[in-house]
């Protein structure tokens, strides 16, 4: 007995996984943004409510409120960009814009281009946040665990962005060839 897994089945599983990841990232982004707002403008002791990295953030808040605000804003931007990235994936899978008979389409090209821009943003903000914590260490703060602050892997995001830009160029060429073939027929 042979079990065949079709592309549509794989896409449905990926859609479910994307929903789960989007939900988790949206909750994380909301938590970081709300905690940053409350800690910066209402109650400085709110730094203890960050889920991960709260011990470092409390010390940073006591060390310098401006540096605390810069780091938490960077964490917020990274978290929101990650949530937007999965929102775009869900939007593509939910709207059924993937036409398997014509895989090279402008919608797919635009989707991958947007994902690459988001990856560049996540990579740049993650790297700058990690570099900022290194600079803070030189200023007298203890060394932060950038993985706890969700700022690790900036170089990986940038690497992924470059790969996606290459794929966009391949899809662009595929669209051109597909259009030429349609005109020939």
N, C-alpha and C positions, 0 to 999 in steps of 0.2 A: 504494500500500500504506500503510495507516494503522497506526501503532503505538499501541496503547492501554495506558496505564499505569493500573493499578487501585490503589485505596487499599491493598489488602493488600500489593501489591508495594512501595509507598512505605513502608508500616509495616515491612516486612522490611528494607529498606535502612536505615531509621532505627534499627532494632534493632541492626544490624551496626555502624553508626556509634556508637550509644550504648555498645555493648560496648567498642569501641576507646577511646572517651573515658573510660569508667568505668575501664578498665584503666590508662590513663595517669594519671588523677587518683588512683586508689588507690595506685599506685606512688609518685607525688609526695607524697601525704599520709603514707604509711608512711615515706618517706625523711625528710620534715621532722620527723615525730614522733620517730623514732629518733635523728636527729641532735640534736634539741633535748634529748632525755633524756640522751644521752651527753655532750653539751657542758655540760649543767647539773649533772650529778651525778657523772660519772666522769672525763672528760678535757676540760678547757677548750679544748684545742687542736682539739677535734673540729669547731669552727666552720668550719674549712677544708674540711670534707667536704660542706657544703651545695652543691647543684648551681649555683644561681644566687644572686648576691648575697653570695657567701662573702667577698669582699674587704671589703665593708661590715660584714658580721657579725663578722669577725675584729677589725676596728677597734672595733666596738661592744663586743665581749667584753672587749677590753683597756681600753676606756673605763669601762665599768661592767657588771658581771656581772648585776645585777638588771635593768637596762634591756634587756640582751641576752635575758634569760629572758622578760621581758614581750613583747618583739617576736616572738621565735620561738614563744611560746605562741599569740600572735595569728595568726601565719602557719599554725601547726598547725590551729587551729580553722577558719580559712578553708578550708584544704586538705581537711580532713575533711568539712566541710559540703558542699563541691562534690562530693566523692565520694559522699556520701549522696544528694545530689540526683540524680545519674545512676543510682545504685542503684534509687531509686524509679521512675525512668523505665524501667529494664530490667525491674523487677518488674511494672510495669503491662503492658509489651509482652509479657513472657514468660508471664504468667498468663492472657492472653487475656481480660481482664475488659472490654475494649472491645466493647460490643454496638452495632454500627453501626445496628441497627434502632431502638434507643433510646439516642440519643447523650446524653441528659440523665439521668445516673444518679448515685446517691449515691457510687459508687466513683470516678467521674471527678471529681465535686465535691470529695471528700476528697483525691484525688490532687493536684488543682490547688491546693487550700488548703495542703496540706503543702509543695508546691513554693514557694508564696508565702512561707510561714513560713521555709523554708530560705533563700530569696532575701533576706528581711529580715535574717536572721542574717549571711549572707555580706556584705551591704551594710554593716551596722553594724560588724562586726569589721574589714572592709577599710577603711572610713572612719576608724575609731578607730586602726588601725595606721598609716594614712597621716598622720593628725594627730599621732600619737606621734612619727613620724620627723621631722615639721616641728618639733615641740617639741624633739626631740633636737638638731636643727640649731641652734636658738636657744641650746642649752646648750653648744655648742662642737663638736659632731660634724659631720662633713661631710654634705652633703645626700645622702640615699639615693635610689636609683632604685626607686620603689615598684613599677614594673612588674617589675623583676627579683625583688623580694621577693614577687611575686604578690599585692600588696595594692591594685593599681590598679582603678579602675572601681567603687568602692563606690556611687557615685551611680547608676550604670547598674543595678546589682543592686536598689537601692531602687526605682528607676523601674519595673523589671520586676515587682517584688513588688506595686506598686500596680495595675499593669495586670492581673496575675493575680487580685488580689482583686476587681476589677471583673468579670472573666470568671466568677469563682466566683458572684458575685451574679446574673449572667445565667443561669448554669446552674441556680442555685437556683430562679429564676423559671421556667425551662424545665421543671424537675422538677414544680413546682406545676401548670403548665398540662397537662403530660403526665398527671399523676395525675387532674386534673379530667376530661380527655378519656377516660381509662380508666374512670372512674366513670360517665360519661354513657353510654358504650356498654354 
